[in-house]
């Protein structure tokens, strides 16, 4: 099974079996999980003790939640986790 890693300061990114894990060591240990849910055509994000279910947005041409595209959501959540 394919497994890839990328390391950045304070976090580690791991892709395995189509599921993306973002692991934080500081300021406190945490894990974000980003996974496709093909049967319902969504991407599910588990982060900051919450769950987010993003559906395809034809307008944004991206998976989005309330108009916020996946990339922007992940960026916002990472900044919140790192306290920035």
C-alpha positions in Angstrom: 0.0 0.0 0.0 1.2 3.4 -0.9 2.3 5.7 1.9 3.9 9.1 1.4 5.2 11.6 4.0 6.0 15.3 3.9 7.4 17.0 7.0 7.0 20.7 7.8 7.8 22.5 11.0 5.3 21.4 13.8 3.4 19.0 11.5 3.7 15.9 9.4 1.5 15.0 6.4 0.8 11.4 5.5 -1.2 10.1 2.5 -2.2 6.4 2.8 -4.9 4.6 0.9 -6.5 7.9 -0.3 -6.8 9.3 3.3 -4.7 12.4 4.2 -3.6 12.7 7.8 -2.0 15.9 9.1 -0.3 15.2 12.4 0.6 18.1 14.8 3.1 17.8 17.7 2.9 21.4 18.8 1.4 23.5 20.3 -0.4 20.3 21.2 -0.8 16.9 19.7 -3.6 16.7 17.2 -4.6 14.8 14.0 -6.6 16.1 11.1 -8.1 13.4 8.8 -9.3 14.2 5.3 -11.0 11.4 3.5 -13.2 10.9 0.5 -16.7 9.5 1.0 -17.4 8.3 -2.6 -20.9 6.9 -2.0 -22.2 10.4 -1.1 -19.7 12.3 -3.2 -18.3 14.2 -0.4 -15.0 14.9 1.3 -15.0 14.5 5.1 -12.7 16.4 7.3 -12.2 15.7 11.0 -10.3 18.5 12.7 -10.3 20.5 15.9 -12.8 18.0 17.5 -15.3 18.8 14.7 -16.4 17.1 11.5 -16.9 18.9 8.2 -18.7 17.4 5.2 -17.8 19.1 1.9 -19.9 18.6 -1.2 -18.9 19.4 -4.8 -19.6 23.0 -5.7 -20.0 23.6 -9.4 -19.6 27.4 -8.8 -16.3 27.0 -7.0 -15.2 24.0 -9.1 -14.1 22.5 -5.8 -15.4 20.6 -2.8 -16.7 23.3 -0.5 -18.6 23.9 2.8 -20.9 26.9 2.8 -18.9 28.4 -0.1 -15.5 27.8 1.5 -13.3 25.6 -0.8 -11.5 22.6 0.7 -8.0 24.2 0.4 -9.2 27.4 2.2 -10.9 25.4 5.0 -7.7 23.3 5.6 -5.6 26.4 5.6 -7.9 28.0 8.1 -8.0 24.9 10.4 -4.2 24.5 10.3 -3.7 28.2 11.3 -6.2 27.8 14.1 -4.4 24.6 15.3 -1.0 26.4 15.3 -2.5 29.5 17.0 -1.8 31.9 14.1 
